[in-house]
Amino acid sequence: MLSIFNSHLVDCPFPSNLINLEYYPLLLSFTLLVTTLSAVISFHGYSNGILILLLGLFSTLIGMSLWFKDVTSEATSQGPHTIAVTKDFKLEDIPQNLRDIIIGLALGDLHISCPVLNSRLCFKGSIIYREYILHLYSLFSVYCGTAPSVYTRPSTGDVSVSFNTLTYAAFNFYYELFYVNGVKIVPPIIGQYLTAASLAYWYMDDGTAGRFGYLFCTDSFSYEDVCLLINVLKTNFDLDCSIHTRKGRTTKHYRIYVKSNSVEKFVALVKPHMHSSMLYKLTLRGAYKDS
């Protein structure tokens, strides 16, 4: 894997540093070098060897004192800089806008895993959507321990960008809401959580424009789940939708189609929340028709 920061796609500091970059390690390395060399010189009887040795020892003590003082200040008066170094926050500590976004992303491509006790959010997308992925990282970086990475699949050459949050108990709520026996589902109570912001991020993840309306690629959900989502879209946003069926090799897939009479209303709902790199998805251009 290759760090997306090292590839110069973005330029920002690592989000979870406890302390700022300092010059103390370089200073101490130099003073220790002077101390070692002066000790060797003094052992061989060279003039001023003892004086240089004492100077090196004094400089080392000064550097250690300043460094320890700085570390102590960071650890006591300033405290941890981000959530990523505290790991004890609750669901209520997650800003409401991020909670809305998580709901929408979970209906889309977001994967939520629970390795042991706590859960994490896993983001991944094609390199052509890197601006959108980096936008998501800017929203969730406070919960992450590493920067996004670029990965090339050897067998196909496909390039993707991905990042994961750290594991937190607060994310268990979303895992338990969207997964049953490790399989993603649509929660029966999704209507309580689906907002306009959720709808926008769901569409940016899994939506596409048709000739007269908009399509949600809900292929992984069951027919019952898709029917539930259509009812919620009508109840929450008064959007008229229908089901488009696609036949696979062994099973049928069901997609949600926002009809032409709801296009203007749909755009008004989602456009204020969409990232600029994804606004092209609002341009009607596909081949789907109302049914």
C-alpha positions, 0 to 999 in steps of 0.5 A: 500500500502507498500512503495517499499523503506520500503521493501528494494527493493532499497535504495535511498533517497526521490527524492524531499527533499527541505532540508537535514536531520538535527539534529536541531529538536533533539537538540531543543527537548533536550534543551526544555526538559532541560529548562522545567525541570530546570524551575520546579526545580527552582520553587521548590527552588532547588540550581542551578535551575536558572543557569540550566534554563538560560543554557537551555534558552541559548541553545534553542536560539542557536539551533533556530538560527542555524536551522533558518539560515540553512532553510533560506540558503536552501530557498534562496541561494541553491533554490529548489533541483528538478523539483518536487518542482518548477512545472513550467517547459515546455515541452522543459525542459524535456530531449530529451531522456525522451521525446523519452521514454515517446512516447514508453511507451505511446504506451505500458503500460503507462497510462496518466491521466489528473485529472483537468488541468494538466496531470501525468504519471502513471507507473505500472507493475507486481512485477516480473518486479520490476527491470524494474519499478525501472529503470523507476522510476530512470529516472522519479523520479525528477518529482515524489512526492512519492516513488514506492509502492507495492500493492497486489490485495486481490481477486487474490493475484497478486502483482504489483509495481506502481508510478505516477508523479506529475501533470504538464502542460508539460505532457498535450502534451502527454495526448492530443497526445495519448488520445481522449475522454479519450481513448488511440489512436495511434497519426496520427503523431506518425512517427514524434516522434518514435525513436529507444529509443521509439521502445525499451521501447515500446517493453520492455513494450508490446513486446515478442519473437516468434519463428522466429520474435518479437511481439508487443501486440497492442491488445487495438489499432484499426486495423487502428492504427495497420496499421499506426504503421506498416507503421511507422516501415517500414518508420522510421526503414525499418522493415518488419512487418505483422498483427496477428489477435487474436479472443476475446470473442466479438471482434478481437485483432490485433498484430504487428509481426516483420518478420524474415528478420528484426530480426537482424535490430530490435535487432540492433535498440533496444538492446542499449536502453534496460534495462538489466533485459529485454534483455531476450525478445530478445531471439527467443523462441515463436510459431509465424511464418511468414505469 
